[in-house]
């Protein structure tokens, strides 16, 4: 019996630079997992809190949070100009509460916020884009209030499959019927994803305390407060 070879991490481009890729990504349906993310983020929110979403992409998630937590002050950070253009178009079509949300073109590895200034950090499907995620985790720990005690944080992303067989099965299960470009983007993301052990190590090294990392679906991990 042939021994399965563990799947090594293969990086993908950090920034989605092309309008075609941004449009294809925007058309991909992640509604179920996005809704669960929004629900959990709203649970963490408090009145008049400051929420920063890093790597907001098309901004569907922060716009949904804004609609359900209208007293929160939400700033969405995105590096890609093309994705920000998509995000701005979505905000223009959103409800009045979402219009209060602000956008910043910025790098998650160098966040434009003061230390200990952010009440809640959220991020969905960003980490796998970062060649060295330690920079992002350190920035999160720097700007987040109570990062060494009881931070209010919600970071989710894909889990790297154990091997090529598992990757192909996940791709077939979740991207069947998508366009060739969408399927390639999804497979590339699975290749670039982190393992649970890697996520835990990055969070610990950054000094984030009072959080736990667990796998929540057959393809996603979540980093959240231990209690909230």
PAZAPA-4460 file (N, C-alpha, C; in steps of 0.05 Angstrom, whole numbers, plus 32768, in hexadecimal, padded with zeros to 4 digits):
% residues 228
    n_x    n_y    n_z   ca_x   ca_y   ca_z    c_x    c_y    c_z   seq   type   mol
   8011   7FE8   8000   8000   8000   8000   8012   8019   8000     1      X     A
   800C   802B   7FEE   801C   8044   7FEC   8016   8056   8003     2      X     A
   802B   8061   800E   8028   8074   8024   801F   808F   8019     3      X     A
   800B   809C   8025   8002   80B6   801C   8016   80CB   8024     4      X     A
   801B   80DD   8011   802F   80F2   8015   8020   810B   8021     5      X     A
   8029   8115   8038   801C   812D   8043   801C   8144   8030     6      X     A
   8007   8153   8030   8005   816A   801D   8015   8182   8028     7      X     A
   8028   818A   8018   8038   81A1   801F   8029   81BB   8018     8      X     A
   802F   81D0   8026   8023   81EA   8020   802F   81F6   8007     9      X     A
   801E   81FE   7FF4   8026   820B   7FDB   801A   8226   7FDB    10      X     A
   802A   823B   7FDB   801F   8256   7FDD   8011   825E   7FC3    11      X     A
   7FFD   8270   7FC7   7FEF   827C   7FB1   7FF4   829A   7FB2    12      X     A
   7FEE   82AA   7F9E   7FF3   82C7   7F9F   7FE5   82D3   7FB7    13      X     A
   7FF3   82E5   7FC5   7FE8   82F2   7FDC   7FD1   8305   7FD5    14      X     A
   7FD4   8313   7FBF   7FC0   8327   7FB7   7FB2   831E   7F9D    15      X     A
   7F98   8320   7F9D   7F88   831A   7F85   7F88   8333   7F74    16      X     A
   7F9A   8332   7F60   7F9F   834B   7F51   7F8D   834E   7F38    17      X     A
   7F83   8338   7F2D   7F74   833A   7F14   7F56   833D   7F18    18      X     A
   7F4A   834E   7F07   7F2D   8352   7F09   7F1D   8339   7F03    19      X     A
   7F28   8328   7EF2   7F1A   830F   7EEB   7F19   82FC   7F03    20      X     A
   7F30   82FA   7F11   7F30   82E9   7F29   7F1E   82F4   7F3F    21      X     A
   7F1E   830E   7F42   7F0D   831B   7F56   7EEF   8315   7F50    22      X     A
   7EE8   8317   7F37   7ECC   8312   7F2F   7EC5   82F5   7F33    23      X     A
   7ED7   82E3   7F2B   7ED1   82C6   7F2F   7ECF   82BF   7F4C    24      X     A
   7EE0   82CB   7F5D   7EDF   82C6   7F7A   7EC4   82D0   7F85    25      X     A
   7EBC   82E7   7F7C   7EA3   82F4   7F86   7E8B   82E2   7F7F    26      X     A
   7E8D   82D4   7F69   7E77   82C3   7F60   7E76   82A8   7F6E    27      X     A
   7E8B   82A1   7F7C   7E8B   8287   7F8A   7E79   8288   7FA2    28      X     A
   7E6A   8272   7FA7   7E56   8271   7FBC   7E61   8265   7FD6    29      X     A
   7E66   8276   7FE9   7E6E   826D   8004   7E59   8275   8019    30      X     A
   7E40   8277   8010   7E2B   8282   8020   7E28   8274   803B    31      X     A
   7E29   825A   803C   7E24   824B   8055   7E39   8251   806A    32      X     A
   7E52   824F   8062   7E68   8253   8075   7E6A   8271   807C    33      X     A
   7E64   8283   8068   7E65   829F   806E   7E4F   82A7   8083    34      X     A
   7E38   829B   8080   7E22   82A1   8093   7E2A   8298   80B0    35      X     A
   7E37   8281   80B2   7E40   8277   80CC   7E55   828A   80D8    36      X     A
   7E66   8294   80C7   7E7B   82A7   80D0   7E6E   82C0   80DA    37      X     A
   7E5B   82CB   80CB   7E4E   82E4   80D3   7E3F   82E0   80EE    38      X     A
   7E31   82CA   80F0   7E23   82C4   8109   7E35   82C4   8121    39      X     A
   7E4D   82B7   811E   7E60   82B6   8135   7E6B   82D2   813A    40      X     A
   7E71   82E1   8125   7E7C   82FC   8129   7E69   830E   8137    41      X     A
   7E4F   830C   8131   7E3B   831D   813D   7E39   8315   815B    42      X     A
   7E3C   82FC   8161   7E3C   82F3   817D   7E52   8300   818E    43      X     A
   7E69   8305   8181   7E7F   8311   818E   7E7D   8330   8191    44      X     A
   7E6C   833C   8180   7E6A   8359   817F   7E5B   8364   8197    45      X     A
   7E64   837C   819E   7E56   838B   81B3   7E4F   83A7   81A8    46      X     A
   7E3D   83B4   81B7   7E35   83CF   81AE   7E4C   83E2   81AB    47      X     A
   7E4E   83F0   8196   7E62   8404   8191   7E7F   83F9   8190    48      X     A
   7E81   83DF   818B   7E9C   83D3   8189   7EA9   83D9   816E    49      X     A
   7EC3   83D8   816D   7ED2   83DC   8154   7EDB   83C1   8149    50      X     A
   7ED0   83BA   8132   7ED6   83A0   8125   7EE7   83A6   810D    51      X     A
   7EFD   8397   810A   7F0E   8399   80F2   7F0D   837D   80E5    52      X     A
   7F06   837D   80CB   7F07   8365   80BB   7F1F   8367   80A9    53      X     A
   7F32   8355   80AC   7F4B   8356   809C   7F48   8342   8085    54      X     A
   7F4F   834B   806D   7F4B   833B   8055   7F2E   8337   804E    55      X     A
   7F20   834E   804C   7F03   834C   804A   7EF9   8342   802F    56      X     A
   7F0B   8341   801B   7F02   8338   8000   7EEB   8348   7FF5    57      X     A
   7ED6   833A   7FED   7EBF   8348   7FE1   7EAD   8355   7FF6    58      X     A
   7EB4   8353   800F   7EA6   8361   8025   7E8A   8356   802B    59      X     A
   7E83   8340   8021   7E68   8335   8027   7E66   832F   8045    60      X     A
   7E7B   8326   8051   7E7A   831F   806E   7E78   8338   807F    61      X     A
   7E8A   834C   807C   7E87   8364   808E   7E6D   8373   8088    62      X     A
   7E64   8373   8070   7E4A   8380   806A   7E33   8372   8079    63      X     A
   7E34   8358   807A   7E1F   8349   8088   7E22   834E   80A6    64      X     A
   7E3A   8350   80B1   7E3E   8356   80CD   7E33   8371   80D3    65      X     A
   7E39   8385   80C2   7E30   83A0   80C6   7E11   83A1   80C7    66      X     A
   7E04   8392   80B7   7DE7   8392   80B7   7DDB   8386   80D0    67      X     A
   7DE9   8372   80DC   7DDF   8365   80F3   7DEA   8370   810E    68      X     A
   7DFE   8381   810C   7E09   838E   8124   7E0C   83AC   811D    69      X     A
   7DF6   83BA   8119   7DF6   83D5   810F   7E04   83E9   8121    70      X     A
   7E08   83E4   813A   7E16   83F7   814C   7E35   83F3   814B    71      X     A
   7E3E   83DE   813E   7E5B   83D9   813D   7E68   83EB   8128    72      X     A
   7E81   83F1   812C   7E90   8401   8119   7EA3   83EE   810A    73      X     A
   7E9E   83E9   80F1   7EAC   83D5   80E2   7EBF   83E1   80CD    74      X     A
   7ED8   83D8   80CE   7EEB   83E0   80BA   7EF5   83C7   80AC    75      X     A
   7EF2   83C6   8091   7EFA   83AF   8082   7F14   83B5   8073    76      X     A
   7F28   83A4   8076   7F42   83A8   806B   7F47   8393   8054    77      X     A
   7F50   839D   803E   7F56   838C   8027   7F6E   8397   8017    78      X     A
   7F7F   8385   800F   7F97   838D   8000   7F91   8391   7FE2    79      X     A
   7F80   8380   7FD6   7F7C   837F   7FBA   7F69   8396   7FB1    80      X     A
   7F73   83A7   7F9E   7F62   83BC   7F93   7F4A   83B1   7F85    81      X     A
   7F4E   839A   7F77   7F37   838F   7F69   7F22   8385   7F7B    82      X     A
   7F2A   8378   7F92   7F16   836E   7FA4   7F08   8385   7FB3    83      X     A
   7F17   839A   7FB9   7F0B   83B2   7FC5   7EF6   83BF   7FB3    84      X     A
   7EFB   83BF   7F99   7EE8   83CA   7F86   7ECE   83B9   7F87    85      X     A
   7ED1   839F   7F89   7EB9   838E   7F8C   7EAB   8394   7FA6    86      X     A
   7EBA   8397   7FBC   7EAF   839C   7FD6   7E9F   83B6   7FD6    87      X     A
   7EAA   83CB   7FCA   7E9C   83E5   7FC9   7E82   83E2   7FBA    88      X     A
   7E82   83D3   7FA5   7E69   83CF   7F96   7E54   83C0   7FA7    89      X     A
   7E5D   83AD   7FB7   7E4A   839F   7FC8   7E3F   83B1   7FDE    90      X     A
   7E50   83C3   7FE9   7E46   83D5   7FFD   7E31   83E8   7FF2    91      X     A
   7E35   83F1   7FD9   7E22   8403   7FCD   7E06   83F7   7FCB    92      X     A
   7E05   83DC   7FCA   7DEB   83CF   7FC7   7DE0   83C5   7FE2    93      X     A
   7DEF   83CA   7FF8   7DE8   83BF   8012   7DD5   83D3   8020    94      X     A
   7DCC   83CB   8038   7DB9   83DB   8047   7DC7   83F3   8054    95      X     A
   7DB7   8404   8062   7DC1   841D   806D   7DD6   8417   8082    96      X     A
   7DD2   8403   8093   7DE6   83FD   80A8   7E01   83F7   809C    97      X     A
   7E02   83E9   8086   7E1B   83E1   8079   7E2A   83F9   806E    98      X     A
   7E1C   840F   8068   7E2A   8426   805D   7E3D   8433   8070    99      X     A
   7E3B   842D   808A   7E4D   8438   809F   7E68   8429   809F   100      X     A
   7E69   8413   8092   7E82   8404   8092   7E97   8412   8081   101      X     A
   7EAF   8413   808A   7EC5   841F   807B   7ED8   840B   8070   102      X     A
   7EE6   8412   805A   7EFA   8401   804D   7F15   840D   8050   103      X     A
   7F29   83FC   8052   7F45   8405   8052   7F54   83F2   8040   104      X     A
   7F63   83FD   802D   7F75   83EC   801E   7F8F   83E9   802E   105      X     A
   7F94   83D1   8037   7FAB   83CD   8049   7FB4   83B1   8049   106      X     A
   7FCB   83AD   8055   7FD9   8394   8057   7FD4   8388   8073   107      X     A
   7FCA   8370   8074   7FC5   8362   808E   7FDF   835E   809E   108      X     A
   7FF6   835F   8091   800F   835C   809E   8019   8376   80AA   109      X     A
   800C   838C   80A4   8013   83A6   80AF   7FF9   83B6   80B2   110      X     A
   7FE9   83B0   80C5   7FCF   83BC   80C8   7FD1   83D9   80D0   111      X     A
   7FC1   83EA   80C4   7FC2   8407   80C9   7FB3   8410   80E2   112      X     A
   7FB7   8401   80F8   7FA8   8407   8111   7FBC   8408   8128   113      X     A
   7FB5   8418   813C   7FC6   841A   8154   7FC4   8401   8165   114      X     A
   7FD8   83FD   8175   7FD8   83E5   8187   7FC1   83E7   819B   115      X     A
   7FB5   83D0   81A0   7F9F   83CD   81B3   7F87   83E0   81AD   116      X     A
   7F81   83E2   8193   7F6C   83F5   818B   7F53   83E9   8180   117      X     A
   7F54   83CE   817B   7F3E   83C1   816D   7F30   83AE   8181   118      X     A
   7F15   83B0   8183   7F06   839F   8195   7F04   8382   818B   119      X     A
   7EFF   837F   8171   7EFB   8365   8165   7F09   8363   814A   120      X     A
   7F18   834E   8146   7F24   8348   812C   7F15   8330   8120   121      X     A
   7F0D   8333   8107   7F02   831C   80F9   7F10   8319   80DE   122      X     A
   7F12   8301   80D4   7F1E   82FC   80BA   7F16   82E1   80B0   123      X     A
   7F0D   82E0   8097   7F04   82C7   808B   7F13   82C2   8072   124      X     A
   7F21   82AC   8070   7F2F   82A2   8058   7F45   82B5   804F   125      X     A
   7F53   82C1   8062   7F6A   82D2   805B   7F85   82C3   805F   126      X     A
   7F87   82B5   8075   7FA1   82AB   807E   7FAF   829A   8069   127      X     A
   7FA0   828A   805A   7FAD   8278   8047   7FBA   8288   8030   128      X     A
   7FB4   82A2   802D   7FC0   82B2   8019   7FDC   82BD   8021   129      X     A
   7FE2   82BB   803B   7FFA   82C8   8045   8012   82B5   8046   130      X     A
   8028   82BC   8039   803F   82AA   8038   8049   82A4   8054   131      X     A
   804C   82B8   8065   8054   82B3   8081   803F   82BF   8094   132      X     A
   802C   82AE   809C   8016   82B9   80AC   801E   82C4   80C8   133      X     A
   8036   82BF   80D0   803F   82C9   80EA   803C   82E7   80EC   134      X     A
   8041   82F5   80D5   803F   8312   80D5   8022   831B   80DA   135      X     A
   800F   830D   80CF   7FF2   8314   80D3   7FEA   830F   80F0   136      X     A
   7FF2   82F8   80FA   7FEA   82F1   8116   7FF6   8305   812A   137      X     A
   800F   830E   8125   801B   8322   8136   800D   833D   8134   138      X     A
   8005   8344   811C   7FF6   835D   8119   7FDB   835C   8127   139      X     A
   7FCE   8345   8125   7FB4   8342   8133   7FB8   8345   8151   140      X     A
   7FCD   8338   815C   7FD3   833A   8178   7FDA   8357   8180   141      X     A
   7FE7   8365   816E   7FEF   8381   8175   7FD7   8394   8177   142      X     A
   7FC4   8392   8163   7FAF   83A6   8162   7F96   839E   8173   143      X     A
   7F94   8385   817A   7F7C   837B   8187   7F7D   8380   81A5   144      X     A
   7F68   838A   81B1   7F66   838E   81CD   7F66   8373   81DC   145      X     A
   7F74   8371   81F2   7F74   8359   8203   7F7F   8340   81F4   146      X     A
   7F92   8345   81E1   7F9C   832E   81D1   7FAA   831A   81E2   147      X     A
   7FB5   8321   81F9   7FC3   830E   820A   7FB2   8303   8220   148      X     A
   7F98   8309   821F   7F87   82FF   8235   7F6D   82F3   822A   149      X     A
   7F5A   8304   8222   7F40   82FA   8218   7F38   8309   81FF   150      X     A
   7F46   8305   81E9   7F40   8314   81D1   7F26   830C   81C4   151      X     A
   7F19   831F   81B7   7F01   8319   81A7   7F0A   8317   818A   152      X     A
   7F0B   82FF   8180   7F18   82F9   8167   7F09   82E2   8159   153      X     A
   7F08   82E4   813F   7EFC   82CF   812F   7F0B   82CD   8114   154      X     A
   7F1C   82B9   8112   7F2C   82B5   80FA   7F25   8299   80EF   155      X     A
   7F1C   8297   80D6   7F16   827E   80CA   7F23   827C   80AE   156      X     A
   7F29   8263   80A7   7F35   825E   808D   7F34   8240   8087   157      X     A
   7F3F   823A   8070   7F40   821E   8067   7F55   820E   8077   158      X     A
   7F51   81F4   807B   7F65   81E2   8085   7F72   81D4   806D   159      X     A
   7F8C   81D3   806D   7F9A   81C5   8058   7F94   81A7   805A   160      X     A
   7F8B   819A   8044   7F85   817D   8044   7F9F   816E   804B   161      X     A
   7F9A   8155   8054   7FB1   8144   805C   7FC2   813B   8044   162      X     A
   7FB5   8137   802D   7FC3   812D   8016   7FB3   8134   7FFD   163      X     A
   7FBE   812D   7FE6   7FB2   8134   7FCC   7F97   8126   7FC8   164      X     A
   7F94   810E   7FD3   7F7A   8100   7FD0   7F64   810F   7FDE   165      X     A
   7F6A   8118   7FF7   7F56   8128   8006   7F51   8142   7FF8   166      X     A
   7F65   814F   7FEE   7F61   8169   7FE0   7F4F   8165   7FC8   167      X     A
   7F54   8151   7FB8   7F43   814C   7FA0   7F26   8147   7FA8   168      X     A
   7F22   8138   7FBE   7F07   8132   7FC7   7EF8   814B   7FD0   169      X     A
   7F06   815D   7FDE   7EFA   8176   7FE7   7EF4   8188   7FCF   170      X     A
   7F06   8189   7FBC   7F02   819A   7FA4   7EEA   8190   7F94   171      X     A
   7EE7   8176   7F92   7ED1   816B   7F83   7EB7   8170   7F92   172      X     A
   7EB7   816E   7FAC   7E9F   8171   7FBC   7E95   818E   7FBC   173      X     A
   7EA7   81A1   7FBD   7E9F   81BD   7FC1   7EA2   81CF   7FA9   174      X     A
   7EB1   81C6   7F94   7EB4   81D8   7F7D   7EA9   81CC   7F63   175      X     A
   7E9C   81B5   7F65   7E90   81A9   7F4D   7E7C   81BC   7F42   176      X     A
   7E7D   81C1   7F28   7E6A   81D4   7F1B   7E74   81F0   7F19   177      X     A
   7E8B   81F6   7F27   7E96   8211   7F25   7EA6   8213   7F0A   178      X     A
   7EAD   822B   7F03   7EBD   8230   7EEC   7ED9   8225   7EF0   179      X     A
   7EE8   8220   7EDB   7F04   8217   7EDE   7F15   822A   7EEF   180      X     A
   7F11   8244   7EEC   7F21   8257   7EFC   7F19   8255   7F19   181      X     A
   7EFF   8253   7F1F   7EF6   8251   7F3A   7F01   8237   7F47   182      X     A
   7F01   8221   7F38   7F0B   8208   7F43   7F29   820B   7F49   183      X     A
   7F38   8218   7F37   7F55   821B   7F3B   7F5A   822C   7F54   184      X     A
   7F4B   8242   7F57   7F4E   8253   7F6E   7F49   8243   7F88   185      X     A
   7F35   8232   7F88   7F2E   8222   7FA0   7F44   820E   7FA6   186      X     A
   7F4D   81FF   7F92   7F63   81EC   7F96   7F7C   81FA   7FA0   187      X     A
   7F83   8211   7F94   7F9A   8220   7F9C   7F97   8228   7FBA   188      X     A
   7F7F   822F   7FC2   7F7B   8238   7FDD   7F7F   8220   7FF1   189      X     A
   7F75   8209   7FE9   7F79   81F2   7FFA   7F96   81EB   7FFD   190      X     A
   7FA5   81ED   7FE7   7FC2   81E8   7FE8   7FD0   81FC   7FFB   191      X     A
   7FC7   8215   7FFB   7FD4   822A   800A   7FCB   822C   8027   192      X     A
   7FB7   821C   802E   7FAC   821E   8049   7FC0   8213   805E   193      X     A
   7FBA   8219   8078   7FCA   8210   808E   7FBE   81F8   809B   194      X     A
   7FCE   81E9   80AA   7FC4   81D4   80BB   7FBC   81E0   80D6   195      X     A
   7FAC   81D1   80E6   7FA4   81DA   8100   7FBD   81DF   8112   196      X     A
   7FD1   81CE   8110   7FE9   81D1   8120   7FF8   81EB   8119   197      X     A
   7FF8   81F2   80FF   8005   820A   80F7   7FF6   8223   8101   198      X     A
   7FDC   8222   8100   7FCC   8239   810A   7FD1   823D   8128   199      X     A
   7FD0   8227   8137   7FD4   8229   8154   7FF0   8234   815A   200      X     A
   8004   822C   814B   801F   8235   8150   8021   8253   814A   201      X     A
   8015   825C   8134   8017   8279   812D   8009   828A   8143   202      X     A
   7FF1   8280   814C   7FE2   828F   8161   7FF2   8291   817B   203      X     A
   7FFE   827A   8183   800E   827A   819B   8026   828C   8199   204      X     A
   8034   828A   8183   804D   829A   8180   8046   82B8   817F   205      X     A
   802E   82BF   8176   8027   82DC   8175   801E   82E6   8190   206      X     A
   801A   82D5   81A3   8012   82DD   81BE   7FF5   82DF   81C2   207      X     A
   7FE5   82D3   81B0   7FC8   82D2   81B4   7FC1   82BD   81C9   208      X     A
   7FB4   82C6   81DE   7FAC   82B4   81F4   7F8E   82B4   81F6   209      X     A
   7F83   82A0   8203   7F67   829E   8207   7F57   8298   81EE   210      X     A
   7F65   828B   81DB   7F58   8283   81C2   7F5B   8265   81BE   211      X     A
   7F4A   825A   81AD   7F4E   823D   81A5   7F4A   823A   8187   212      X     A
   7F57   8226   817C   7F56   8220   8160   7F4A   8205   815D   213      X     A
   7F36   8202   814C   7F2A   81E8   8146   7F20   81E6   812A   214      X     A
   7F1E   81CE   8120   7F13   81CA   8105   7EF5   81C9   8108   215      X     A
   7EE7   81D9   80F8   7ECA   81DC   80FB   7EBA   81CF   80E4   216      X     A
   7EC7   81CA   80CE   7EBB   81BB   80B8   7ED0   81A8   80AD   217      X     A
   7EC9   819A   8097   7EDD   8188   808B   7EF3   8198   807C   218      X     A
   7EF1   81B3   807C   7F04   81C3   806D   7F0B   81DE   807A   219      X     A
   7F01   81E3   8092   7F05   81FD   809E   7F0F   81FA   80BB   220      X     A
   7F20   820D   80C3   7F27   8211   80DF   7F1D   822B   80E9   221      X     A
   7F1B   822E   8103   7F12   8247   810F   7F22   824D   8128   222      X     A
   7F2B   8266   812B   7F39   8270   8143   7F26   8283   8150   223      X     A
   7F1E   827D   8169   7F0A   828D   8177   7F12   8290   8194   224      X     A
   7F03   82A2   81A3   7F08   82A3   81C0   7F00   8288   81CD   225      X     A
   7F0E   8282   81E2   7F07   826A   81F1   7EEB   826D   81FE   226      X     A
   7EE6   8285   8207   7ECB   828C   8212   7EC4   82A7   8207   227      X     A
   7EAB   82AC   8202   7EA2   82C6   81F9   7E85   82CA   8201   228      X     A
***
